Amino acid sequence: MAAPFDLKDDGVVVIIGTGAGGGVLANELAQKGISVVALEAGGRYLPEDYVNDEWESFGQLAWLDPRSTSGDWRVAKDFSGLPAWIVKAVGGTTTHWAGASLRFQPHEWKAKTTYGEVAGASLLDWPIDAEEMAPYYDKAEEKLRVTRTGDRPGLPGNNNYKVFEAGAKALGYEKVHSGNMAINSVDGDERPACQQLGFCFQGCKFGAKWSSAYTDIPRGEATGNLEVRERAHALRIEHGPDGRVNGVVYADADGNEHKQMARVVCVAGNSYESPRLLLNSASSMYPDGLANSSGQVGRNYMRHLTGSVYGIFDKPVKMWRGTTMAGIMQDEARHDPSRGFVGGYELETLSLGLPFMAAFLDPGSWGREFTTALDHYENMAGMWIVGEDMPQESNRVTLNTDLTDQFGMPVANVHYSDHENDRAMRAHAYDRGQAMYDAVGATRTLPTPPYPSTHNLGTNRMSQNASDGVVNRNGRAHDVENLFVSDGSQFTTGAAENPTLTIVALAIRQADHIAQEMNAGTL
C-alpha cells in the first residue's frame, strides 16, 4: 500500500522524529516493505533553503519552543531557555551537525566494568558490545560515506587544521588527522565532494555532508512505504487496556489534534523531547509516565564534556574557511586514570562565525579584553573539546508544569551539574589545548565555557535489568512490548566520540530487529 496512510490504519509503524535515529529507521523499515508514518514537528528545508548566516539559520532550523534549565552548568545562567542547539525540521539535527563520525572504543561499551565504581556517577555497562556493533558500524559508515573508511580518502586540512596539527605534533601527539567525516571527500551516492565552503552548522549548501533530510527520508518515501508528516508535533502516546501502545496524538500546523493508530511506536525526538513525550503520556495504567516503572525516564542526562580553546596568532588563519570540524587529535581519548579522571576526550577543530563568537566566547563579558579578542578574529584558530561525561541520576529532564508550549503541554526542564570527573577532564583538556597553540607561537589563548549542547544523550537509557533503565538491548521499552526508543536518549554511557554514527548504527540494527519481530508475528 502506498502512502499516505489512513489515521485509523493500525498496521503502521509510527516514528516520532526524522533525525539520525528516526530518519534512518524510517528508511530502513520502508526498504524492507514495512509501512511507516513519520511525524516531524518541524518543516522541510533542503540545501537550496539553507542560509550561510548564523543568526538567520538559527531562526530557520533551531527548536525554539520554550524550555527551562537548572543546575550549576553555565548554560543555566547564560542561556536558560536554550539548553541545546538542536533542529526542528525534517532531518533533525543531521542538518546542523558537523559530520564527525567516530566509532566507540571497545572499552566504552563497558564503562562500569572498565572504570569501576565512580562516586556520584550512575555508570552502567551497555547490554551490547563492540563486537556485536561492528557490522552495523560498517553499514553506517557506508551509508554516511565516512572518510578514512572503506576506500574513501580523508578531507584536506584547512588553515585551522594546519595550526592544530602542528601544535599537536609539537607536543608529541600522533593520532592527528582531518577526521572520519560523513562529508564526501570525493563525489558519490549522488552527493558532490565537499566544496570547502565552511558554515557546516548552517546546513550543507551542496549536500556533500550526509543528512537524513536529503538521503534517507526521500529514499524511504520513494518506496511508497513511508509518509512523512511535517509540522506534526507529537503530544502524547496512547495505549489500549492491554498496556500496549496503539497510537500517537499529534497537533498539525493549525493546532488541530489527530491520532495516528499504530502497530509499533518508535520515539526519536532527541534526549529532551523523547523523555518529555513519555512523561506527558502518563495514564492511570502508567501514572509516572510511559515506560517509567523504573523511575529512570529523564534521568542520567549526558551532554558530553565540552568547552573550547581559541588561539590568537600574529598572522591570519581565517579559521572559518573550509570544513568546520575536519581535524581531530585522539591521543587523549584513551582511558588512563593516571591523568586524574576516568574516560577520555577528543580535541576537534572548530570555528564559529563572528556573531556566535561574540555570544559564546565569554557570555556576558565586555570591555577591552573581550573586544581585542574579537578584533583578532582573522588571526584566530579554534578547537572543541568532546569528552565522556559521567551519567548522574540527578542530571535529568523533568516536566516543568509551570511552563507550557504553544499546545499547552508542560515543557522540558533540563537539570545538569558537572561531576568532579568532568571538571578534572575539562581542566586537563584546556591545559593541553592551550599548550598546542602555545607550541606554535600563539600570542594569546582563550579557554571558553561550554556552549548550549548538541550532543544530548541518556534520559531513556539502555539496560540489562529493567530496574536500571528504560529500554532493553534492542531499544524496546522494558515496560511496553511495542514501544521503542530510537535516538541518542537510549545511550547507557556517552563515550568520548561524537554520537551520530552510533545513533545511525543502532537505528540500522533496530530496523532489523523490528522487521524480524513483525514478520514473525511477535510484534
C-alpha positions as CSV (number, residue, x, y, z in Angstrom):
1,M,0.0,0.0,0.0
2,A,1.4,3.4,-1.0
3,A,1.5,6.4,1.3
4,P,-0.4,8.4,2.5
5,F,-1.8,6.2,5.3
6,D,-5.2,6.5,7.0
7,L,-5.3,7.7,10.6
8,K,-7.1,4.5,11.5
9,D,-4.5,2.2,9.9
10,D,-3.3,0.3,13.0
11,G,-0.8,-1.7,10.9
12,V,1.8,1.1,10.6
13,V,5.0,1.8,12.5
14,V,4.8,5.4,13.8
15,I,8.2,7.1,14.2
16,I,8.4,10.4,16.1
17,G,11.3,12.5,14.7
18,T,13.3,12.2,11.5
19,G,16.9,12.8,12.5
20,A,19.9,10.4,12.7
21,G,17.7,7.8,14.6
22,G,14.2,8.3,13.3
23,G,15.1,9.2,9.7
24,V,17.4,6.3,9.3
25,L,14.9,3.9,11.0
26,A,12.1,5.1,8.8
27,N,14.1,4.5,5.6
28,E,15.4,1.1,6.7
29,L,11.9,-0.1,7.6
30,A,10.4,1.3,4.4
31,Q,13.1,-0.5,2.3
32,K,12.0,-3.8,4.0
33,G,8.4,-3.2,2.9
34,I,7.1,-2.0,6.2
35,S,4.5,0.8,6.3
36,V,5.8,3.8,8.2
37,V,4.3,7.2,9.2
38,A,7.0,9.6,10.4
39,L,5.8,12.6,12.5
40,E,8.1,15.6,12.3
41,A,7.4,18.6,14.5
42,G,9.3,21.0,12.1
43,G,9.1,21.9,8.4
44,R,11.1,20.7,5.5
45,Y,14.2,22.5,4.3
46,L,16.7,21.4,1.7
47,P,20.2,22.6,0.6
48,E,18.7,25.4,-1.6
49,D,16.9,26.7,1.5
50,Y,19.9,26.8,3.9
51,V,21.3,30.2,4.7
52,N,25.0,30.8,5.5
53,D,24.2,33.3,8.2
54,E,24.4,32.1,11.8
55,W,21.5,34.0,13.3
56,E,19.2,33.7,10.4
57,S,20.0,29.9,10.1
58,F,19.3,29.5,13.8
59,G,15.9,31.1,13.4
60,Q,15.2,28.8,10.4
61,L,16.3,25.5,11.9
62,A,16.5,25.5,15.7
63,W,14.0,24.2,18.2
64,L,12.8,27.5,19.6
65,D,9.8,26.2,21.7
66,P,10.3,27.1,25.3
67,R,12.4,25.1,27.7
68,S,13.9,25.7,31.1
69,T,17.1,24.8,32.9
70,S,18.5,24.3,36.3
71,G,21.8,23.1,37.9
72,D,25.2,24.6,38.1
73,W,26.1,24.4,34.4
74,R,27.0,27.7,32.8
75,V,24.1,27.2,30.3
76,A,21.5,27.6,33.1
77,K,22.9,31.1,33.8
78,D,23.7,32.3,30.3
79,F,21.2,30.5,28.1
80,S,18.4,29.4,30.4
81,G,15.9,29.0,27.6
82,L,18.3,27.3,25.2
83,P,20.0,24.3,26.8
84,A,20.7,22.9,23.3
85,W,21.1,23.9,19.7
86,I,19.0,21.1,18.1
87,V,17.0,21.3,14.9
88,K,13.2,21.2,14.5
89,A,12.9,20.2,10.8
90,V,12.8,17.1,8.6
91,G,16.3,15.6,9.1
92,G,16.5,16.7,12.6
93,T,20.0,17.7,13.9
94,T,21.6,15.9,11.0
95,T,21.2,19.2,9.2
96,H,23.2,21.1,11.8
97,W,25.8,18.5,12.8
98,A,29.4,18.9,11.9
99,G,29.8,15.4,10.4
100,A,32.3,13.9,12.7
101,S,31.7,10.1,12.6
102,L,33.7,8.0,15.1
103,R,33.2,4.5,16.5
104,F,33.1,4.0,20.2
105,Q,36.2,2.3,21.6
106,P,35.6,-1.2,22.8
107,H,36.1,-0.4,26.5
108,E,33.5,2.4,26.3
109,W,30.6,-0.1,25.9
110,K,31.6,-1.4,29.3
111,A,32.2,1.8,31.3
112,K,31.2,0.4,34.8
113,T,33.4,-2.7,34.4
114,T,36.3,-0.6,32.9
115,Y,36.2,2.4,35.3
116,G,35.0,0.7,38.4
117,E,32.8,2.5,40.9
118,V,32.9,6.2,40.4
119,A,31.4,8.1,43.4
120,G,28.4,10.1,42.4
121,A,28.1,8.6,39.0
122,S,25.4,6.1,37.8
123,L,27.7,4.2,35.5
124,L,26.3,1.1,33.8
125,D,27.7,-1.3,31.1
126,W,25.8,-1.3,27.8
127,P,24.0,-4.6,27.2
128,I,25.7,-4.8,23.8
129,D,29.4,-4.5,22.9
130,A,31.9,-3.5,20.2
131,E,31.9,-6.9,18.5
132,E,28.1,-7.0,18.1
133,M,28.1,-3.4,16.8
134,A,31.0,-3.8,14.3
135,P,28.8,-5.0,11.3
136,Y,26.3,-2.2,12.0
137,Y,29.1,0.4,12.2
138,D,30.3,-0.9,8.8
139,K,26.8,-0.3,7.3
140,A,26.6,3.1,8.9
141,E,30.0,4.2,7.6
142,E,28.9,3.1,4.1
143,K,25.5,4.9,4.4
144,L,27.2,8.1,5.5
145,R,30.2,7.7,3.2
146,V,32.6,8.3,6.2
147,T,36.0,9.5,5.1
148,R,39.0,7.2,6.0
149,T,36.7,4.2,6.0
150,G,36.2,1.9,3.0
151,D,38.4,3.3,0.2
152,R,37.4,6.9,0.9
153,P,40.3,9.4,1.4
154,G,40.3,12.0,4.2
155,L,39.3,15.6,3.6
156,P,42.1,18.1,3.0
157,G,43.2,20.2,6.0
158,N,42.3,23.9,6.1
159,N,44.4,26.5,7.8
160,N,42.7,25.9,11.1
161,Y,43.7,22.2,10.9
162,K,47.3,23.0,9.9
163,V,47.8,25.1,13.0
164,F,46.0,22.4,15.1
165,E,48.2,19.6,13.6
166,A,51.4,21.5,14.0
167,G,50.6,22.2,17.7
168,A,49.6,18.6,18.3
169,K,52.7,17.2,16.7
170,A,54.9,19.6,18.6
171,L,53.6,18.1,21.8
172,G,54.3,14.6,20.6
173,Y,50.7,13.6,19.8
174,E,50.5,11.0,17.0
175,K,46.8,10.3,16.3
176,V,46.1,13.6,14.4
177,H,44.3,13.8,11.0
178,S,41.5,15.5,9.3
179,G,38.9,13.2,10.8
180,N,36.4,10.5,10.0
181,M,33.7,12.7,8.5
182,A,30.3,12.0,6.9
183,I,31.2,14.6,4.3
184,N,32.1,13.4,0.8
185,S,35.8,13.8,0.1
186,V,35.1,12.5,-3.4
187,D,31.8,12.5,-5.4
188,G,29.5,9.6,-4.6
189,D,26.0,8.4,-3.7
190,E,24.5,11.3,-5.7
191,R,26.3,13.8,-3.5
192,P,29.2,16.0,-4.6
193,A,32.5,16.3,-2.8
194,C,33.0,19.0,-0.2
195,Q,33.5,22.4,-1.7
196,Q,35.3,23.7,1.5
197,L,32.6,26.4,1.9
198,G,32.6,26.4,5.7
199,F,29.3,27.1,7.6
200,C,28.8,23.4,8.1
201,F,26.5,24.0,11.0
202,Q,24.1,26.1,8.9
203,G,23.3,23.1,6.7
204,C,25.5,22.0,3.8
205,K,24.6,24.1,0.7
206,F,26.0,21.4,-1.6
207,G,24.7,18.3,0.2
208,A,28.2,16.9,0.5
209,K,27.5,16.3,4.2
210,W,25.2,13.4,5.0
211,S,21.8,14.4,6.4
212,S,18.7,12.2,6.5
213,A,16.8,15.2,5.2
214,Y,18.1,14.6,1.6
215,T,19.2,11.0,1.7
216,D,17.3,8.5,3.8
217,I,14.0,10.4,4.0
218,P,13.4,10.9,0.2
219,R,14.7,7.3,-0.4
220,G,12.2,5.9,2.1
221,E,9.4,8.0,0.5
222,A,10.3,6.7,-2.9
223,T,9.4,3.2,-1.9
224,G,5.8,4.2,-1.3
225,N,6.1,2.7,2.2
226,L,6.9,6.0,4.1
227,E,4.8,9.0,4.7
228,V,6.4,12.0,6.4
229,R,4.0,14.4,8.1
230,E,5.8,17.7,8.6
231,R,4.7,20.2,11.3
232,A,3.1,17.3,13.1
233,H,4.0,17.8,16.7
234,A,3.6,14.7,18.9
235,L,1.7,15.5,22.1
236,R,1.3,12.1,23.7
237,I,1.4,8.3,23.0
238,E,-1.8,6.4,23.9
239,H,-2.3,2.7,24.8
240,G,-5.1,0.2,25.0
241,P,-6.4,-1.8,28.0
242,D,-3.7,-4.4,27.4
243,G,-1.0,-1.8,28.1
244,R,0.4,-1.9,24.5
245,V,0.7,1.5,22.7
246,N,-1.9,1.9,20.0
247,G,-1.3,5.4,18.5
248,V,0.2,8.9,18.7
249,V,-1.8,12.1,19.2
250,Y,-0.2,15.0,17.4
251,A,-1.1,18.6,16.6
252,D,-0.9,19.7,12.9
253,A,0.3,23.1,11.6
254,D,-3.0,24.7,12.5
255,G,-3.0,23.2,16.0
256,N,-5.7,20.6,15.3
257,E,-5.3,17.3,17.1
258,H,-5.2,13.9,15.3
259,K,-4.5,10.4,16.4
260,Q,-2.5,8.1,14.1
261,M,-3.1,4.5,15.1
262,A,-0.1,2.3,15.2
263,R,1.2,-1.3,15.5
264,V,4.5,-0.1,16.8
265,V,5.7,3.3,18.1
266,C,9.3,4.5,17.9
267,V,10.4,7.6,19.8
268,A,13.3,9.6,18.2
269,G,12.9,13.2,19.4
270,N,16.3,13.8,21.0
271,S,17.1,13.4,24.6
272,Y,14.8,16.3,25.8
273,E,11.7,15.7,23.7
274,S,11.7,11.9,23.9
275,P,11.5,11.7,27.8
276,R,9.2,14.7,27.8
277,L,6.8,12.9,25.5
278,L,6.9,9.7,27.6
279,L,6.3,11.7,30.8
280,N,3.5,13.7,29.1
281,S,1.9,10.3,28.1
282,A,1.1,9.3,31.8
283,S,-2.2,7.5,32.3
284,S,-4.0,5.6,35.0
285,M,-2.1,2.4,34.0
286,Y,1.2,4.3,33.7
287,P,0.8,7.1,36.4
288,D,4.5,8.1,36.3
289,G,4.7,8.3,32.6
290,L,5.0,5.7,29.8
291,A,7.9,3.2,30.2
292,N,8.8,4.6,33.5
293,S,8.1,1.9,36.1
294,S,11.9,2.1,37.0
295,G,11.7,5.9,37.5
296,Q,14.5,6.2,35.0
297,V,12.8,8.2,32.3
298,G,14.6,11.5,32.0
299,R,17.5,10.5,34.3
300,N,21.2,10.2,33.5
301,Y,21.2,13.1,31.1
302,M,24.6,13.5,29.4
303,R,25.8,16.2,27.0
304,H,29.5,15.3,26.6
305,L,32.1,17.2,28.5
306,T,32.7,20.2,26.2
307,G,34.5,23.6,26.1
308,S,36.6,25.3,23.5
309,V,40.1,26.8,23.2
310,Y,41.0,29.6,20.8
311,G,44.4,30.8,20.0
312,I,45.4,34.2,18.6
313,F,48.4,34.3,16.2
314,D,50.4,37.1,14.6
315,K,49.3,36.1,11.1
316,P,45.8,35.4,9.6
317,V,44.4,31.9,10.0
318,K,40.9,32.5,8.6
319,M,39.6,29.5,10.5
320,W,36.1,29.8,9.1
321,R,37.3,28.7,5.6
322,G,37.0,25.0,4.8
323,T,35.2,22.1,6.6
324,T,34.4,23.2,10.1
325,M,35.4,20.1,12.1
326,A,37.8,18.2,9.7
327,G,40.5,17.9,12.3
328,I,40.9,15.6,15.3
329,M,43.5,14.6,17.9
330,Q,42.6,11.3,19.5
331,D,45.6,10.5,21.7
332,E,43.8,11.7,24.9
333,A,40.7,9.6,24.1
334,R,42.2,6.7,25.9
335,H,41.2,5.6,29.5
336,D,44.2,6.5,31.6
337,P,43.3,7.2,35.3
338,S,46.8,8.5,36.0
339,R,45.6,11.8,34.5
340,G,43.2,12.2,37.4
341,F,40.0,11.1,35.7
342,V,38.3,8.1,34.1
343,G,37.5,8.1,30.4
344,G,39.0,10.3,27.8
345,Y,38.4,13.2,25.3
346,E,38.9,14.2,21.7
347,L,40.1,17.6,20.5
348,E,38.5,18.7,17.2
349,T,38.9,21.7,15.1
350,L,36.1,24.3,15.4
351,S,35.2,27.7,14.1
352,L,32.3,30.0,14.9
353,G,31.3,33.0,12.8
354,L,31.6,36.4,14.4
355,P,28.0,36.7,15.7
356,F,28.2,33.4,17.6
357,M,31.8,34.1,18.6
358,A,30.6,37.3,20.2
359,A,27.8,35.4,22.0
360,F,29.7,32.4,23.2
361,L,33.4,33.5,23.7
362,D,32.7,34.6,27.2
363,P,29.0,35.2,27.8
364,G,28.2,38.5,29.4
365,S,31.7,39.9,29.1
366,W,32.6,43.3,27.6
367,G,35.5,45.8,27.7
368,R,38.9,45.8,26.1
369,E,39.9,42.2,26.9
370,F,36.7,41.0,25.1
371,T,36.9,43.4,22.1
372,T,40.6,42.8,21.4
373,A,39.9,39.1,21.2
374,L,37.2,39.8,18.6
375,D,39.4,42.3,16.8
376,H,41.9,39.4,16.2
377,Y,39.2,37.1,14.8
378,E,41.0,36.8,11.4
379,N,44.1,35.6,13.3
380,M,42.3,33.1,15.4
381,A,42.4,29.3,15.4
382,G,39.8,27.2,17.3
383,M,39.3,23.8,18.7
384,W,36.5,22.0,20.6
385,I,36.7,19.5,23.5
386,V,34.4,16.5,23.4
387,G,34.8,14.0,26.2
388,E,32.9,11.4,28.2
389,D,30.9,13.0,30.9
390,M,29.6,10.9,33.8
391,P,26.0,9.9,33.9
392,Q,24.3,11.1,37.1
393,E,20.8,10.2,38.2
394,S,20.3,13.8,39.3
395,N,21.1,15.2,35.8
396,R,17.7,14.8,34.3
397,V,14.9,16.0,32.2
398,T,11.6,16.6,34.0
399,L,8.3,18.3,33.2
400,N,8.1,21.9,34.0
401,T,4.4,22.2,34.8
402,D,4.6,26.0,35.3
403,L,5.7,26.5,31.7
404,T,3.8,25.2,28.7
405,D,4.4,25.3,25.0
406,Q,2.1,26.5,22.2
407,F,-0.1,23.4,22.6
408,G,-0.5,23.8,26.3
409,M,1.9,20.9,27.1
410,P,4.4,21.1,30.0
411,V,7.9,21.7,28.6
412,A,11.2,20.0,29.5
413,N,13.3,21.3,32.3
414,V,16.9,20.3,31.9
415,H,18.9,19.9,35.1
416,Y,22.7,19.4,34.8
417,S,25.6,19.8,37.1
418,D,29.2,18.8,36.4
419,H,30.6,15.7,38.1
420,E,34.1,16.2,39.6
421,N,35.4,13.8,37.0
422,D,34.1,16.2,34.3
423,R,35.8,19.2,36.0
424,A,39.1,17.3,36.1
425,M,38.9,16.2,32.5
426,R,38.0,19.7,31.3
427,A,40.9,21.3,33.2
428,H,43.3,18.8,31.6
429,A,41.8,19.4,28.1
430,Y,42.0,23.2,28.5
431,D,45.7,22.8,29.5
432,R,46.6,20.5,26.6
433,G,44.6,22.7,24.0
434,Q,46.4,25.8,25.2
435,A,49.7,24.1,25.1
436,M,49.1,23.0,21.5
437,Y,48.6,26.6,20.4
438,D,51.4,27.9,22.6
439,A,53.8,25.4,21.0
440,V,53.2,27.1,17.6
441,G,53.5,30.7,18.7
442,A,50.1,31.8,19.9
443,T,50.2,35.3,21.3
444,R,47.1,34.6,23.5
445,T,45.0,31.6,24.3
446,L,41.3,31.7,25.3
447,P,39.7,28.7,27.0
448,T,35.9,29.2,26.7
449,P,33.0,27.8,28.7
450,P,30.7,25.0,27.2
451,Y,28.1,26.2,24.7
452,P,24.5,25.1,24.6
453,S,24.8,21.4,23.8
454,T,24.2,19.5,20.6
455,H,25.3,16.1,21.9
456,N,22.3,15.2,24.1
457,L,22.4,11.6,25.4
458,G,20.9,9.4,28.1
459,T,17.5,10.0,29.6
460,N,16.0,6.7,28.3
461,R,19.0,4.6,28.8
462,M,19.5,1.0,27.6
463,S,20.0,-1.5,30.4
464,Q,20.2,-5.3,31.0
465,N,17.9,-5.0,34.0
466,A,14.5,-3.3,33.8
467,S,15.2,-1.5,37.2
468,D,18.3,0.3,35.9
469,G,17.0,1.8,32.7
470,V,14.2,2.4,30.2
471,V,14.9,0.2,27.2
472,N,16.5,-3.2,26.5
473,R,19.4,-4.1,24.2
474,N,17.1,-3.6,21.1
475,G,15.9,-0.2,22.3
476,R,12.5,-1.7,23.2
477,A,10.8,-0.3,26.4
478,H,11.2,-2.7,29.3
479,D,7.5,-2.0,30.2
480,V,5.8,-1.8,26.8
481,E,6.5,-4.5,24.2
482,N,5.6,-2.4,21.1
483,L,7.3,0.8,22.1
484,F,10.9,1.6,21.1
485,V,13.4,4.5,21.7
486,S,15.4,5.1,18.6
487,D,17.7,8.1,19.3
488,G,20.6,9.1,21.5
489,S,18.5,9.1,24.6
490,Q,18.9,5.3,24.7
491,F,22.7,5.7,25.3
492,T,23.8,4.0,28.5
493,T,27.0,6.0,28.7
494,G,28.3,8.7,26.3
495,A,31.9,7.6,25.4
496,A,34.3,10.2,24.1
497,E,33.1,10.2,20.5
498,N,30.6,12.3,18.6
499,P,27.4,10.2,18.8
500,T,25.7,10.4,15.4
501,L,27.5,7.4,13.8
502,T,26.5,5.2,16.8
503,I,22.9,6.5,16.7
504,V,22.7,5.5,13.0
505,A,24.3,2.1,13.6
506,L,21.8,1.4,16.4
507,A,18.9,2.5,14.1
508,I,20.0,0.1,11.3
509,R,20.3,-2.7,13.9
510,Q,16.9,-1.8,15.4
511,A,15.2,-1.9,12.0
512,D,16.5,-5.4,11.5
513,H,15.1,-6.4,14.9
514,I,11.7,-4.7,14.4
515,A,11.3,-6.2,10.9
516,Q,12.2,-9.7,12.2
517,E,9.7,-9.5,15.0
518,M,6.9,-8.1,12.8
519,N,7.5,-10.8,10.2
520,A,7.4,-13.5,13.0
521,G,4.1,-12.0,14.3
522,T,5.6,-11.4,17.7
523,L,5.4,-7.6,17.4
